[in-house]
Amino acid sequence: MRKIIKFFSFLVWGALGALVVYGIYNATQNVEGDANNVRVLQLENTHHRKTDMENAVVAVKDYFKKNFFGARLDEIWYGHDYDKEKELEKQFGGAEVIILRSKYMKFTGDEERKWGWIVVKYNEAKMEVQNWGYDDNEKIDARILN
């Protein structure tokens, strides 16, 4: 009987030790989204200032890092959806809206996904990501625009 108790005690302590090691390992891993090596493409346009476009990219990168754990942002570019941006500006009280598009990989080895971002600038303040979602066939999913 003592051998059985010792055996189960050994199993319990071994399992607890493994959980502690696993917890320490996970705590030391990068739990942010990776937006450090994103390629920025095609920001040039006639509707928005260059600095606003650059600030919108920074806003997306910061948001991605904080909210897309374990994912990697690969590319980002201007969506050239000026008519939709003007429509959305009404919803955001006249604030400037920039629609960006991107590609990211959720997990290593996963397929690359297209993603759309709605970034809003309120009264010369910093840019804020207001919404995001799947970007299918170069048109942002209508659900995120309503």
Accessible surface in RSA format (square Angstrom, percent):
REM  Atomic radii and reference values for relative SASA: ProtOr
REM  Chains: A
REM  Algorithm: Lee & Richards
REM  Probe-radius: 1.40
REM  Slices: 20
REM RES _ NUM      All-atoms   Total-Side   Main-Chain    Non-polar    All polar
REM                ABS   REL    ABS   REL    ABS   REL    ABS   REL    ABS   REL
RES MET A   1   172.69  89.4 131.57  87.1  41.13  97.9 118.49 100.7  54.21  71.8
RES ARG A   2   198.14  83.2 195.04  99.4   3.10   7.4  68.50  93.6 129.64  78.6
RES LYS A   3   175.95  85.8 170.12 104.4   5.84  13.9 114.79 103.3  61.17  65.2
RES ILE A   4    99.00  56.3  97.25  72.4   1.75   4.2  99.00  71.3   0.00   0.0
RES ILE A   5   106.47  60.6 103.03  76.8   3.44   8.3 105.63  76.1   0.84   2.3
RES LYS A   6   150.47  73.4 144.64  88.7   5.83  13.9  90.31  81.3  60.16  64.1
RES PHE A   7   113.03  56.6 107.45  66.6   5.58  14.5 112.78  68.4   0.25   0.7
RES PHE A   8   115.36  57.7 115.19  71.3   0.18   0.5 115.36  69.9   0.01   0.0
RES SER A   9    47.98  40.5  39.95  53.3   8.03  18.5  24.98  53.2  23.00  32.2
RES PHE A  10   147.63  73.9 141.40  87.6   6.23  16.2 146.56  88.9   1.07   3.1
RES LEU A  11    84.49  47.1  78.70  56.3   5.78  14.5  80.41  56.5   4.07  11.0
RES VAL A  12    86.48  56.9  82.51  74.7   3.96   9.6  86.32  75.0   0.16   0.4
RES TRP A  13   175.44  70.4 168.73  81.7   6.70  15.7 146.90  78.3  28.54  46.3
RES GLY A  14    41.72  51.5   0.00   N/A  41.72  51.5  33.99  93.3   7.73  17.3
RES ALA A  15    56.74  52.2  46.42  71.6  10.32  23.5  54.23  76.4   2.50   6.6
RES LEU A  16    83.85  46.7  83.63  59.8   0.21   0.5  83.69  58.8   0.16   0.4
RES GLY A  17    33.83  41.7   0.00   N/A  33.83  41.7  32.62  89.5   1.21   2.7
RES ALA A  18    62.56  57.5  50.03  77.2  12.53  28.5  57.54  81.0   5.02  13.3
RES LEU A  19   115.89  64.5 108.86  77.9   7.03  17.7 109.39  76.8   6.50  17.5
RES VAL A  20    91.67  60.3  84.61  76.6   7.07  17.0  91.01  79.1   0.66   1.8
RES VAL A  21   102.46  67.4 100.86  91.3   1.59   3.8 101.68  88.3   0.78   2.1
RES TYR A  22   135.89  63.4 132.32  75.3   3.56   9.3  96.24  72.3  39.64  48.9
RES GLY A  23    36.49  45.0   0.00   N/A  36.49  45.0  31.42  86.2   5.07  11.4
RES ILE A  24   107.57  61.2 104.57  77.9   3.00   7.2 106.97  77.0   0.60   1.6
RES TYR A  25   125.21  58.5 120.52  68.6   4.69  12.2  86.13  64.7  39.08  48.2
RES ASN A  26    58.07  40.0  55.38  53.5   2.69   6.5  23.24  55.9  34.83  33.7
RES ALA A  27    84.82  78.0  46.62  71.9  38.20  86.9  58.34  82.2  26.48  70.1
RES THR A  28   101.26  72.0  66.42  67.3  34.83  83.0  65.99  88.6  35.27  53.3
RES GLN A  29    77.63  43.4  68.35  50.0   9.28  22.1  20.32  43.3  57.31  43.5
RES ASN A  30   104.53  72.1  74.78  72.3  29.75  71.6  42.05 101.2  62.48  60.4
RES VAL A  31    93.06  61.2  88.63  80.2   4.43  10.7  91.76  79.7   1.30   3.5
RES GLU A  32    87.60  50.3  85.54  64.7   2.06   4.9  22.09  42.7  65.50  53.5
RES GLY A  33     2.31   2.8   0.00   N/A   2.31   2.8   0.00   0.0   2.31   5.2
RES ASP A  34    42.17  29.5  40.47  40.3   1.70   4.0  14.62  34.4  27.55  27.5
RES ALA A  35     0.06   0.1   0.00   0.0   0.06   0.1   0.06   0.1   0.00   0.0
RES ASN A  36   102.71  70.8  76.07  73.5  26.64  64.2  23.13  55.7  79.58  76.9
RES ASN A  37   128.10  88.3 105.20 101.7  22.89  55.1  37.95  91.3  90.15  87.1
RES VAL A  38    17.14  11.3   0.49   0.4  16.65  40.1   0.49   0.4  16.65  45.2
RES ARG A  39   140.59  59.0 135.61  69.1   4.98  11.9  62.08  84.8  78.51  47.6
RES VAL A  40    69.36  45.6  39.77  36.0  29.58  71.3  39.77  34.6  29.58  80.2
RES LEU A  41    66.82  37.2  63.06  45.1   3.76   9.5  66.82  46.9   0.00   0.0
RES GLN A  42   119.18  66.6 107.79  78.8  11.39  27.1  31.07  66.1  88.11  66.8
RES LEU A  43    26.58  14.8  23.85  17.1   2.73   6.9  23.95  16.8   2.63   7.1
RES GLU A  44   141.90  81.5 125.99  95.3  15.91  37.9  77.25 149.4  64.65  52.8
RES ASN A  45    35.29  24.3   1.74   1.7  33.56  80.8  11.87  28.6  23.42  22.6
RES THR A  46   134.14  95.4  95.34  96.7  38.80  92.5  87.95 118.1  46.19  69.8
RES HIS A  47    84.68  46.3  54.40  37.8  30.28  77.5  34.71  35.8  49.98  58.2
RES HIS A  48    18.19   9.9   2.94   2.0  15.25  39.0   6.60   6.8  11.59  13.5
RES ARG A  49   135.16  56.8 125.47  64.0   9.69  23.1  76.14 104.1  59.02  35.8
RES LYS A  50   157.58  76.9 145.59  89.3  11.99  28.6  93.70  84.3  63.88  68.0
RES THR A  51    77.29  55.0  76.35  77.4   0.93   2.2  70.07  94.1   7.21  10.9
RES ASP A  52     5.72   4.0   5.72   5.7   0.00   0.0   0.00   0.0   5.72   5.7
RES MET A  53     2.20   1.1   2.20   1.5   0.00   0.0   2.20   1.9   0.00   0.0
RES GLU A  54    73.24  42.0  70.80  53.6   2.43   5.8  30.78  59.5  42.46  34.7
RES ASN A  55    73.09  50.4  70.36  68.0   2.73   6.6   6.81  16.4  66.28  64.1
RES ALA A  56     0.00   0.0   0.00   0.0   0.00   0.0   0.00   0.0   0.00   0.0
RES VAL A  57     7.93   5.2   7.93   7.2   0.00   0.0   7.93   6.9   0.00   0.0
RES VAL A  58    80.74  53.1  80.39  72.8   0.35   0.8  80.74  70.2   0.00   0.0
RES ALA A  59    13.50  12.4   4.07   6.3   9.44  21.5  10.80  15.2   2.70   7.2
RES VAL A  60     0.00   0.0   0.00   0.0   0.00   0.0   0.00   0.0   0.00   0.0
RES LYS A  61    51.70  25.2  51.70  31.7   0.00   0.0  11.17  10.1  40.54  43.2
RES ASP A  62    62.63  43.9  61.36  61.1   1.27   3.0  14.41  33.9  48.22  48.1
RES TYR A  63    63.81  29.8  60.32  34.3   3.49   9.1  38.85  29.2  24.96  30.8
RES PHE A  64     0.00   0.0   0.00   0.0   0.00   0.0   0.00   0.0   0.00   0.0
RES LYS A  65    54.93  26.8  54.93  33.7   0.00   0.0  15.40  13.9  39.53  42.1
RES LYS A  66   140.44  68.5 127.98  78.5  12.46  29.7  81.08  73.0  59.36  63.2
RES ASN A  67    71.84  49.5  49.22  47.6  22.61  54.5   8.46  20.4  63.38  61.3
RES PHE A  68    23.97  12.0  18.32  11.3   5.65  14.7  23.97  14.5   0.00   0.0
RES PHE A  69   130.67  65.4 112.17  69.5  18.50  48.1 112.36  68.1  18.31  52.4
RES GLY A  70    49.00  60.4   0.00   N/A  49.00  60.4  29.91  82.1  19.09  42.8
RES ALA A  71     4.02   3.7   2.29   3.5   1.73   3.9   2.51   3.5   1.51   4.0
RES ARG A  72    95.62  40.1  95.46  48.7   0.16   0.4  40.12  54.8  55.49  33.6
RES LEU A  73     2.45   1.4   0.00   0.0   2.44   6.1   0.00   0.0   2.44   6.6
RES ASP A  74    23.18  16.2  18.54  18.5   4.64  11.0  14.53  34.2   8.64   8.6
RES GLU A  75    21.75  12.5  21.75  16.5   0.00   0.0   1.02   2.0  20.72  16.9
RES ILE A  76     0.00   0.0   0.00   0.0   0.00   0.0   0.00   0.0   0.00   0.0
RES TRP A  77    28.12  11.3  28.12  13.6   0.00   0.0  18.90  10.1   9.22  15.0
RES TYR A  78     1.23   0.6   0.06   0.0   1.17   3.0   0.06   0.0   1.17   1.4
RES GLY A  79    12.14  15.0   0.00   N/A  12.14  15.0   0.82   2.2  11.32  25.4
RES HIS A  80   103.04  56.3  78.34  54.5  24.70  63.2  56.71  58.4  46.33  53.9
RES ASP A  81    36.89  25.8  31.39  31.2   5.50  13.0   9.42  22.2  27.47  27.4
RES TYR A  82    63.95  29.9  61.83  35.2   2.13   5.5  39.11  29.4  24.84  30.6
RES ASP A  83   123.36  86.4 114.68 114.1   8.68  20.5  39.10  92.0  84.27  84.0
RES LYS A  84    62.82  30.6  59.01  36.2   3.81   9.1  32.51  29.3  30.30  32.3
RES GLU A  85     0.00   0.0   0.00   0.0   0.00   0.0   0.00   0.0   0.00   0.0
RES LYS A  86    88.48  43.2  85.93  52.7   2.55   6.1  52.33  47.1  36.15  38.5
RES GLU A  87    85.85  49.3  81.67  61.8   4.18   9.9  30.92  59.8  54.93  44.8
RES LEU A  88     2.66   1.5   2.66   1.9   0.00   0.0   2.66   1.9   0.00   0.0
RES GLU A  89    20.14  11.6  20.07  15.2   0.07   0.2   5.46  10.6  14.68  12.0
RES LYS A  90   172.12  84.0 145.47  89.3  26.65  63.5  98.42  88.6  73.70  78.5
RES GLN A  91   104.65  58.5  67.22  49.1  37.42  89.1  40.21  85.6  64.43  48.9
RES PHE A  92    47.78  23.9  38.29  23.7   9.48  24.7  43.15  26.2   4.62  13.2
RES GLY A  93    75.43  93.0   0.00   N/A  75.43  93.0  40.57 111.3  34.86  78.1
RES GLY A  94    60.09  74.1   0.00   N/A  60.09  74.1  31.53  86.5  28.56  64.0
RES ALA A  95    12.18  11.2   3.10   4.8   9.08  20.7  11.60  16.3   0.58   1.5
RES GLU A  96    42.29  24.3  36.74  27.8   5.55  13.2  22.95  44.4  19.34  15.8
RES VAL A  97     0.00   0.0   0.00   0.0   0.00   0.0   0.00   0.0   0.00   0.0
RES ILE A  98     0.08   0.0   0.08   0.1   0.00   0.0   0.08   0.1   0.00   0.0
RES ILE A  99     0.61   0.3   0.61   0.5   0.00   0.0   0.61   0.4   0.00   0.0
RES LEU A 100     0.00   0.0   0.00   0.0   0.00   0.0   0.00   0.0   0.00   0.0
RES ARG A 101     5.05   2.1   5.05   2.6   0.00   0.0   0.66   0.9   4.39   2.7
RES SER A 102     0.00   0.0   0.00   0.0   0.00   0.0   0.00   0.0   0.00   0.0
RES LYS A 103    60.53  29.5  60.53  37.1   0.00   0.0  12.01  10.8  48.52  51.7
RES TYR A 104     8.24   3.8   8.24   4.7   0.00   0.0   0.65   0.5   7.59   9.4
RES MET A 105    35.17  18.2  34.13  22.6   1.04   2.5  29.10  24.7   6.07   8.0
RES LYS A 106    81.39  39.7  81.39  49.9   0.00   0.0  30.21  27.2  51.18  54.5
RES PHE A 107   116.27  58.2 113.80  70.5   2.47   6.4 116.27  70.5   0.00   0.0
RES THR A 108   137.86  98.0 108.72 110.2  29.14  69.4  75.50 101.4  62.35  94.3
RES GLY A 109    75.90  93.6   0.00   N/A  75.90  93.6  40.36 110.7  35.54  79.6
RES ASP A 110    39.75  27.8  26.98  26.9  12.77  30.2  13.89  32.7  25.86  25.8
RES GLU A 111   133.53  76.7 120.49  91.2  13.04  31.0  45.18  87.4  88.35  72.1
RES GLU A 112    79.96  45.9  55.65  42.1  24.31  57.9  19.45  37.6  60.51  49.4
RES ARG A 113    57.81  24.3  52.88  27.0   4.94  11.8  14.56  19.9  43.25  26.2
RES LYS A 114    79.01  38.5  72.41  44.4   6.60  15.7  40.33  36.3  38.68  41.2
RES TRP A 115    13.71   5.5  13.71   6.6   0.00   0.0  13.71   7.3   0.00   0.0
RES GLY A 116     0.00   0.0   0.00   N/A   0.00   0.0   0.00   0.0   0.00   0.0
RES TRP A 117     0.00   0.0   0.00   0.0   0.00   0.0   0.00   0.0   0.00   0.0
RES ILE A 118     1.96   1.1   1.96   1.5   0.00   0.0   1.96   1.4   0.00   0.0
RES VAL A 119     0.07   0.0   0.00   0.0   0.07   0.2   0.00   0.0   0.07   0.2
RES VAL A 120     0.00   0.0   0.00   0.0   0.00   0.0   0.00   0.0   0.00   0.0
RES LYS A 121    17.47   8.5  15.29   9.4   2.18   5.2  11.36  10.2   6.11   6.5
RES TYR A 122    71.69  33.5  70.74  40.2   0.95   2.5  59.87  45.0  11.81  14.6
RES ASN A 123   147.08 101.4 116.61 112.7  30.47  73.4  37.44  90.1 109.64 106.0
RES GLU A 124   131.33  75.4 101.88  77.1  29.45  70.1  58.73 113.6  72.60  59.3
RES ALA A 125    54.77  50.4  39.49  60.9  15.28  34.8  50.46  71.1   4.31  11.4
RES LYS A 126   165.88  80.9 149.39  91.7  16.49  39.3 102.20  92.0  63.68  67.8
RES MET A 127     9.23   4.8   2.61   1.7   6.62  15.8   2.36   2.0   6.87   9.1
RES GLU A 128    75.07  43.1  71.39  54.0   3.68   8.8  19.13  37.0  55.94  45.7
RES VAL A 129    21.83  14.4   1.24   1.1  20.58  49.6   1.24   1.1  20.58  55.8
RES GLN A 130    66.47  37.2  37.88  27.7  28.59  68.1   3.54   7.5  62.93  47.7
RES ASN A 131    51.62  35.6  48.76  47.1   2.86   6.9   4.88  11.8  46.73  45.2
RES TRP A 132    88.95  35.7  84.28  40.8   4.67  11.0  77.95  41.6  11.00  17.8
RES GLY A 133     5.56   6.9   0.00   N/A   5.56   6.9   5.56  15.3   0.00   0.0
RES TYR A 134   109.30  51.0 108.13  61.5   1.18   3.1  78.39  58.9  30.91  38.1
RES ASP A 135     4.41   3.1   0.25   0.2   4.16   9.8   0.21   0.5   4.20   4.2
RES ASP A 136    95.16  66.7  88.96  88.5   6.20  14.7  28.78  67.7  66.39  66.2
RES ASN A 137   124.42  85.8 100.55  97.2  23.87  57.5  32.15  77.4  92.27  89.2
RES GLU A 138    94.56  54.3  82.10  62.1  12.46  29.7  56.76 109.8  37.80  30.9
RES LYS A 139   151.56  73.9 148.37  91.0   3.19   7.6  97.78  88.0  53.77  57.3
RES ILE A 140     7.06   4.0   1.88   1.4   5.18  12.5   1.88   1.4   5.18  14.1
RES ASP A 141    33.54  23.5  24.47  24.4   9.07  21.4  15.41  36.3  18.12  18.1
RES ALA A 142    65.98  60.7  61.64  95.1   4.34   9.9  61.86  87.1   4.12  10.9
RES ARG A 143   178.88  75.1 159.15  81.1  19.74  47.0  81.52 111.4  97.36  59.0
RES ILE A 144    22.18  12.6  16.92  12.6   5.26  12.7  19.68  14.2   2.50   6.8
RES LEU A 145    15.86   8.8  12.07   8.6   3.79   9.5  13.68   9.6   2.19   5.9
RES ASN A 146   145.53 100.4  92.79  89.7  52.74 127.0  55.05 132.5  90.47  87.4
END  Absolute sums over single chains surface
CHAIN  1 A     9851.1       8276.8       1574.3       5818.9       4032.2
END  Absolute sums over all chains
TOTAL          9851.1       8276.8       1574.3       5818.9       4032.2
